[in-house]
C-alpha cells in the first residue's frame, strides 16, 4: 500500500485539488528536471548529435513498462489529437461500412473519426448509455460489445469516459473487435499511469495518451503505442528524424525510407530537450509506484465519500464500472450541477464541470483532510 505523496508536490496547503483530470501539478523532481534542462540548453556546445535520439529512449522504456509494450512500438507525439490522426490516417478503407464510438466521446477523438468517415463514405455509429441510471455502466458496455460486427471497420473510444469515469471493458471490446477484424483505437489520456492496462491483453491496435494529466508530465508532449499493424503506415510528417538512417548526420539525404516500427510516427523535433527530461522523471516515478498501487490508494482514500454522495440522492456510477481516481456526480432529479460546482469552489475544492456532471479526480497528493472537507461540503448542499 502506497502512502500519501503530497510532500513530492508543491500545492498550496489551503486548497483541495481534486482536479488531476484537468491537469496534474508538477512533482518537485519534474520541475527540477525542467530547470536543469533549460540550464543545459543555454550552451548547445555540450549537446551531441546522438542526444537528438537518446533523450527520448527513457520515455519509450517507461511508457512501454506502464502499458506492457515493447519500446519499439512507442512514438513521441505533441498531443492526443496528433497521435489519433496518425492511426486513423492509416486505417484500411476497403473493410467495414461503419466506425463505432460512444456518446460524449472526447471531441478530438470524435472529430478525427467523423472526418475519416465523411472522407471515405462510412457511417459513424454512436452508442449511447441507457437513459436509466440503474446498471448504466453494465448495460452501456453490453450495448457497445453487441454493436461490433462484420461491418465495423474501427472502434475508437477512451479507456474510461472522460466526463464521468465510466469504465469500459477493454478486454471484451478488444476481443469482439478481433473476432470481426475491426481496428481498436483507444484514447488512454484519462487513465494510463493511474489505472493498470495491458495493450496485448486488451488487443489494442493504437493507444494514445497526452502526458500532462495522469502521466504527470508537461503540456504538449505525449506518447502513443502503435501495434505491428501500423508498421508500414505513412506518418503525418515528413520529418528528417523519422527516416531509417536519421542518426547518420553525414548521410541525411541518402535515404528517405521511414524508420522501423512506431518511430516513423514520432513528431518533428521529438527530441524536446526541455520537456523530455521532465516527462522521463514523472514516468520513472509512476513505474516505481505502479499504477496498481496508485489505483488502490485512490480507492481507499475515496471510500468514505461514496456513501455521502449516495445519501444526498446524487448519482455516481456503480463500483464495478467506475474508476477510483476519476468519477462524476450529478443530481438525476435536478439540473443543479453548477450549484454543486460553485459550492465546491467556495470551499477551495477544485473540480471540473463537464456537461451535467461534476467531475472529481484524486491522486497520491490528496489527503484524508481533502476528503473530509469534500464530504462536509456535499453533506451541506
C-alpha positions in Angstrom: 0.0 0.0 0.0 1.4 3.4 -1.0 1.5 6.2 1.5 0.4 9.8 0.8 2.9 11.5 -1.5 1.9 15.2 -1.1 5.5 16.0 0.1 6.7 15.5 -3.5 4.3 18.2 -4.8 4.1 21.9 -4.1 0.3 22.5 -3.9 -0.8 25.3 -1.5 -1.9 24.0 1.8 -5.2 25.9 1.8 -6.6 24.3 -1.4 -8.1 20.9 -2.0 -7.0 19.9 -5.6 -9.4 17.2 -6.8 -8.8 18.0 -10.5 -5.9 15.9 -11.8 -8.1 15.0 -14.8 -7.9 18.7 -15.8 -4.1 19.0 -15.4 -1.7 17.4 -13.0 0.6 19.5 -10.8 4.3 19.0 -11.2 6.3 17.0 -8.7 9.3 18.8 -7.5 11.6 16.4 -9.3 9.8 17.1 -12.6 10.2 20.9 -12.1 13.9 20.4 -11.2 14.5 18.3 -14.3 13.0 21.1 -16.4 15.1 23.8 -14.8 18.2 21.7 -15.3 17.3 21.1 -18.9 16.9 24.8 -19.5 20.3 25.5 -17.9 21.9 22.8 -20.1 20.2 24.3 -23.2 22.0 27.6 -22.5 25.1 26.1 -24.0 24.4 23.9 -27.1 28.1 23.0 -27.3 27.5 20.4 -24.7 25.0 18.6 -26.8 26.0 15.6 -29.0 24.3 14.6 -32.3 23.2 11.4 -30.6 21.3 13.3 -28.0 18.6 14.1 -30.5 17.7 10.4 -30.3 18.8 9.1 -26.9 16.9 11.7 -25.0 13.5 10.0 -25.8 14.7 6.5 -25.0 13.6 6.7 -21.4 10.2 7.8 -22.4 9.6 4.8 -24.6 11.1 2.5 -22.0 9.0 3.7 -19.1 5.8 4.1 -21.1 6.3 0.6 -22.5 6.6 -0.7 -19.0 3.4 1.0 -17.9 1.3 -0.4 -20.8 3.2 -3.7 -21.3 4.6 -2.9 -24.7 8.0 -3.2 -26.4 9.5 0.3 -26.6 9.8 -0.1 -30.4 6.1 0.3 -30.6 6.1 3.7 -28.8 6.2 7.1 -30.6 6.6 10.6 -29.2 3.7 12.9 -30.0 2.7 16.5 -29.2 -0.9 15.8 -28.4 -3.5 13.1 -28.3 -5.2 14.5 -31.5 -1.9 14.1 -33.4 -1.5 10.5 -32.2 -5.0 9.7 -33.2 -4.6 11.2 -36.6 -1.5 9.0 -37.3 -3.6 6.0 -36.6 -6.8 7.0 -38.3 -5.0 8.1 -41.5 -3.6 4.6 -41.8 -6.9 2.7 -41.5 -7.8 0.4 -44.4 -10.7 1.9 -46.3 -11.9 -1.2 -48.1 -13.2 -3.0 -45.0 -16.4 -2.3 -43.0 -19.1 0.2 -43.6 -19.1 2.0 -40.3 -16.9 3.2 -37.4 -18.1 3.0 -33.9 -17.7 5.3 -30.9 -19.7 6.3 -27.8 -21.8 9.3 -26.8 -19.8 12.2 -25.4 -16.5 10.8 -26.6 -13.7 13.3 -26.2 -14.1 15.9 -29.1 -10.6 15.3 -30.6 -11.4 11.6 -31.0 -14.8 12.2 -32.4 -13.8 15.0 -34.8 -11.0 12.8 -36.1 -13.1 9.7 -36.8 -16.0 11.7 -38.2 -13.7 13.4 -40.7 -12.4 9.9 -41.8 -16.0 8.6 -42.1 -17.0 11.6 -44.2 -14.0 11.2 -46.5 -14.5 7.5 -47.1 -18.3 7.4 -47.1 -18.5 5.4 -43.9 -21.3 5.7 -41.3 -20.4 6.7 -37.7 -22.4 4.7 -35.2 -22.6 6.3 -31.7 -23.5 4.0 -28.8 -25.4 5.9 -26.1 -25.7 5.0 -22.4 -29.1 3.8 -21.3 -31.3 6.7 -20.0 -32.0 4.9 -16.7 -29.2 5.1 -14.1 -29.6 1.6 -12.7 -26.9 -0.7 -14.1 -25.9 2.1 -16.5 -22.3 1.1 -16.9 -23.1 -2.6 -17.3 -25.7 -2.0 -19.9 -23.6 0.6 -21.8 -20.7 -1.9 -22.1 -23.0 -4.6 -23.3 -24.5 -2.4 -25.9 -21.1 -1.4 -27.2 -20.0 -5.0 -27.5 -23.2 -6.1 -29.2 -22.8 -3.3 -31.8 -19.5 -4.6 -33.1 -20.0 -6.8 -36.1 -18.5 -7.7 -39.5 -19.4 -4.3 -40.9 -17.4 -2.5 -38.2 -14.2 -1.0 -39.6 -12.9 0.6 -36.5 -13.8 1.2 -32.8 -12.5 4.4 -31.4 -13.1 5.3 -27.7 -11.4 6.1 -24.4 -10.3 3.7 -21.7 -12.8 5.4 -19.4 -15.4 8.1 -20.1 -13.6 11.4 -19.6 -16.6 13.2 -18.1 -18.0 10.7 -15.5 -15.3 8.0 -15.3 -17.5 5.1 -16.5 -15.0 2.3 -17.1 -15.2 0.4 -20.4 -14.4 -3.3 -20.6 -11.5 -3.0 -22.9 -10.7 -6.8 -22.9 -14.2 -7.7 -24.0 -14.4 -4.9 -26.6 -10.9 -5.7 -27.9 -11.8 -9.4 -28.2 -15.0 -8.6 -30.1 -13.0 -6.3 -32.4 -10.6 -9.1 -33.3 -13.4 -11.6 -33.9 -14.8 -9.2 -36.6 -11.4 -7.8 -37.8 -12.2 -4.3 -36.6 -9.3 -2.0 -35.6 -9.3 -0.9 -32.0 -8.1 2.6 -31.3 -8.1 3.8 -27.7 -7.5 7.2 -26.0 -5.9 6.5 -22.7 -5.3 10.1 -21.6 -7.6 9.8 -18.6 -6.4 6.6 -17.1 -3.0 5.4 -18.3 -0.5 5.8 -15.5 -3.1 5.5 -12.7 -5.1 2.5 -13.9 -3.4 -0.7 -15.0 -3.6 -1.6 -18.7 -2.1 -4.2 -20.9 -2.3 -3.4 -24.7 -1.8 -7.1 -25.6 -4.5 -8.4 -23.2 -6.9 -5.8 -24.5 -5.8 -6.4 -28.1 -5.5 -2.7 -28.7 -4.1 -1.6 -32.1 -3.3 2.0 -31.1 -3.2 3.6 -27.6 -2.8 7.4 -27.5 -2.0 9.4 -24.3 -1.5 13.1 -23.6 1.3 13.5 -21.0 0.0 16.3 -18.8 -2.7 14.5 -16.8 -2.1 11.1 -15.3 1.4 10.8 -16.7 2.3 13.9 -14.6 4.3 15.5 -17.3 4.4 18.8 -19.2 1.9 20.1 -21.6 2.3 19.5 -25.4 4.2 16.2 -25.0 2.6 12.8 -25.1 3.2 9.1 -26.1 1.5 6.7 -28.4 1.5 2.9 -28.8 1.1 1.6 -32.4 0.8 -2.2 -32.8 2.7 -4.0 -35.6 -0.4 -3.5 -37.8 0.8 0.1 -38.3 4.4 -0.8 -39.1 4.1 0.0 -42.8 1.9 3.1 -42.4 2.6 6.7 -43.5 3.2 9.3 -40.8 1.6 12.7 -40.7 5.0 14.4 -41.1 7.9 14.0 -43.4 10.4 14.8 -40.7 14.1 14.0 -41.2 14.0 12.3 -37.8 11.5 9.6 -38.8 13.7 8.2 -41.6 15.6 5.0 -41.2 19.1 6.4 -41.2 18.4 9.7 -39.5 21.2 9.2 -36.9 23.8 9.3 -39.7 24.1 13.1 -40.0 26.6 12.8 -42.8 24.0 10.9 -45.0 20.8 12.6 -44.1 19.6 12.9 -47.7 20.8 9.5 -48.8 17.6 7.5 -47.9 14.0 8.6 -47.5 12.7 5.2 -46.2 10.8 5.5 -43.0 12.1 4.3 -39.6 11.2 0.8 -38.5 8.1 0.4 -36.4 6.5 3.2 -34.4 9.5 5.5 -34.8 8.1 6.6 -38.1 5.2 8.3 -36.2 7.4 10.5 -34.0 6.5 14.1 -34.3 9.0 16.5 -35.8 11.5 17.8 -33.2 10.6 14.9 -31.0 13.9 15.4 -29.0 12.2 18.0 -26.8 15.4 18.8 -24.9 13.5 20.6 -22.1 10.2 18.7 -21.9 11.5 15.1 -22.4 13.6 15.0 -19.2 10.6 16.3 -17.3 8.3 13.6 -18.6 11.0 11.0 -18.0 11.1 11.9 -14.4 7.4 11.6 -13.9 7.2 8.3 -15.9 10.0 6.8 -13.9 8.2 7.7 -10.6 5.0 6.2 -11.9 6.8 2.9 -12.7 8.2 2.9 -9.3 4.9 3.4 -7.6 3.0 1.1 -10.0 -0.5 2.0 -11.3 -2.0 -1.0 -9.4 -0.9 0.6 -6.1 -1.9 4.1 -7.2 -5.4 3.0 -8.0 -5.7 1.2 -4.7 -4.6 4.3 -2.8 -7.3 6.3 -4.6 -9.9 3.5 -3.8 -9.2 3.6 -0.1 -9.0 7.4 0.0 -12.4 7.8 -1.7 -14.2 5.1 0.3 -15.7 7.5 2.9 -17.0 9.8 0.2 -19.2 7.3 -1.7 -22.0 6.8 1.0 -22.1 10.6 1.5 -22.7 11.1 -2.2 -25.5 8.5 -2.2 -27.1 9.8 0.9 -27.8 13.1 -0.8 -29.5 11.4 -3.7 -26.7 12.1 -6.1 -25.8 9.7 -8.9 -22.4 8.0 -9.2 -21.6 5.1 -11.5 -21.7 1.6 -10.0 -18.5 0.5 -8.3 -18.0 -2.3 -10.9 -18.0 0.2 -13.7 -16.2 3.3 -12.3 -12.6 4.1 -11.6 -11.4 5.3 -8.2 -9.3 8.1 -9.5 -12.0 9.9 -11.6 -15.7 9.8 -11.4 -18.7 12.2 -11.9 -21.6 13.0 -9.7 -24.9 14.6 -10.6 -28.4 15.0 -9.3 -30.7 12.9 -11.5 -33.8 14.9 -10.4 -32.5 18.4 -10.8 -30.2 20.3 -13.2 -28.1 21.8 -10.3 -24.6 20.7 -11.2 -23.5 24.4 -11.4 -24.6 25.0 -7.8 -22.7 21.9 -6.7 -19.6 23.0 -8.5 -19.9 26.5 -7.1 -20.3 25.1 -3.6 -17.0 23.2 -4.0 -15.3 26.4 -5.3 -16.4 28.3 -2.2 -14.6 25.7 -0.1 -11.5 25.8 -2.3 -12.2 22.4 -3.6 -11.0 22.3 -7.2 -13.0 20.0 -9.6 -14.4 20.3 -13.1 -17.9 20.8 -14.5 -18.4 18.7 -17.6 -21.9 18.9 -19.0 -24.3 17.9 -16.3 -21.5 16.2 -14.3 -19.3 17.5 -11.6 -16.0 15.5 -12.2 -13.9 14.7 -9.1 -10.4 13.3 -9.6 -7.9 12.5 -7.0 -4.2 11.4 -6.7 -1.5 10.5 -4.3 -1.1 14.1 -3.1 -4.7 14.1 -1.8 -5.2 13.5 1.9 -7.9 12.4 4.3 -8.4 16.0 5.1 -9.3 16.7 1.5 -11.9 14.0 1.6 -13.3 15.2 4.9 -13.8 18.7 3.5 -15.4 17.3 0.4 -17.8 15.1 2.5 -18.8 18.0 4.7 -19.4 20.2 1.6 -21.6 17.6 -0.1 -23.5 17.0 3.2 -24.3 20.7 3.4 -25.6 21.0 -0.1 
